Amino acid sequence: MNLSRLEIDSISNLGLAHMGDCVYEILCRAYLCAKGDKTVEHLHRDTIRMVKATTQARFADKMLPLLTEEELAYYRRGKNSHVHAVPKSATPAEYAKATGLEALFGYLFLSGQKDRANEIFNLVMEKFGE
């Protein structure tokens, strides 16, 4: 996709997070597959661990210094969304950070910035790992 900023801005915050959830999970799956030596069971378990809100919140904290002002704006849009339910495994603050991370990745994908999404993901994983 390569939507204009106007088109992206017309998408709700949670709509961006919905898209970004998928993008982030694909990046996590690709990262785990590239590491090799994993059974399908281990790939699934490790993917679930990486995409849960608490892990996404830690990833978001590490990612923030890497972002441009425009990227931070989309992160904040998602983070400040009004969600109606928070999973039992996460605090409201963690869930807000996870939603911000997902909104950012949704924005990057929909605006055609897949290379930037990969760059951010890989920089965080190289520096901090999971």
C-alpha positions in Angstrom: 0.0 0.0 0.0 1.0 3.6 -0.4 -1.8 5.7 1.1 -1.4 9.5 1.3 -1.1 11.1 4.7 -4.7 12.4 4.4 -6.0 8.9 3.7 -4.0 7.5 6.7 -5.2 10.3 9.0 -8.8 9.4 8.1 -8.2 5.9 9.6 -9.0 5.6 13.3 -6.3 5.1 15.8 -7.5 1.6 16.6 -7.7 1.0 12.8 -4.0 1.8 12.5 -3.3 -0.5 15.5 -5.3 -3.3 13.9 -3.2 -3.1 10.8 0.0 -2.7 12.7 -0.7 -5.7 14.9 -0.5 -7.8 11.7 2.7 -6.1 10.5 4.5 -6.4 13.8 3.5 -10.1 14.0 4.9 -10.8 10.5 8.2 -9.1 11.5 8.4 -11.2 14.7 7.7 -14.4 12.7 10.3 -13.6 10.1 12.8 -12.7 12.8 12.2 -16.1 14.5 12.3 -18.1 11.3 15.6 -16.4 10.3 17.2 -17.5 13.6 16.5 -21.1 12.4 16.7 -24.3 14.5 13.1 -24.1 15.7 10.2 -26.5 15.6 6.8 -25.2 14.6 5.7 -25.5 18.2 8.7 -23.4 19.4 8.1 -20.8 16.6 4.4 -20.5 17.7 5.3 -20.2 21.4 8.0 -17.6 20.8 5.8 -15.6 18.4 3.1 -15.5 21.1 5.6 -14.3 23.6 6.9 -11.5 21.3 3.5 -10.2 20.3 1.8 -10.0 23.8 1.2 -6.5 25.1 3.9 -6.7 27.9 6.6 -7.5 25.4 5.4 -5.0 22.9 5.5 -2.3 25.6 9.1 -3.1 26.4 9.9 -3.0 22.6 8.1 0.4 22.4 10.3 1.8 25.2 13.4 0.7 23.4 12.1 1.9 20.0 11.2 5.5 21.0 14.6 7.1 20.7 14.9 5.8 17.1 11.7 7.6 15.9 11.3 10.8 13.9 8.8 13.4 15.1 6.3 12.2 12.5 6.7 8.6 13.7 6.3 9.7 17.3 3.1 11.4 16.4 1.6 8.2 15.1 2.9 6.3 18.1 1.2 8.8 20.4 -2.0 8.6 18.4 -2.2 4.9 19.2 -0.9 5.2 22.7 -3.6 7.7 23.6 -6.5 5.7 22.1 -9.4 4.9 24.3 -9.5 1.1 24.4 -12.4 -0.6 26.1 -10.7 -3.7 27.4 -7.2 -4.5 28.6 -6.0 -8.1 28.7 -5.4 -9.5 32.2 -1.8 -10.1 31.4 -1.0 -6.4 30.9 -1.4 -3.2 32.8 -3.3 -0.3 31.1 0.0 1.5 30.6 1.6 -1.5 28.9 -1.5 -2.0 26.7 -1.4 1.7 25.7 2.3 1.4 24.7 1.5 -1.8 22.7 -1.3 0.0 20.9 1.0 2.9 20.1 3.6 0.5 18.7 0.9 -1.2 16.6 -0.4 2.1 15.3 3.1 3.2 14.3 3.7 0.0 12.4 0.2 0.3 10.8 1.1 3.8 9.6 4.5 2.7 8.3 3.0 -0.1 6.3 0.0 1.8 4.9 2.3 4.7 3.9 4.6 2.4 1.9 7.5 2.7 4.4 8.0 -1.0 4.8 11.8 -0.6 4.8 11.5 1.8 7.7 9.4 -0.6 9.6 12.0 -3.3 9.0 14.8 -0.9 10.0 13.2 0.0 13.3 12.4 -3.6 14.1 15.9 -4.8 13.3 17.6 -2.0 15.2 15.7 -2.8 18.3 16.2 -6.5 18.0 20.0 -6.1 17.3 20.5 -3.8 20.2 18.3 -5.4 22.8 17.1 -8.8 21.5 14.2 -10.7 23.0 
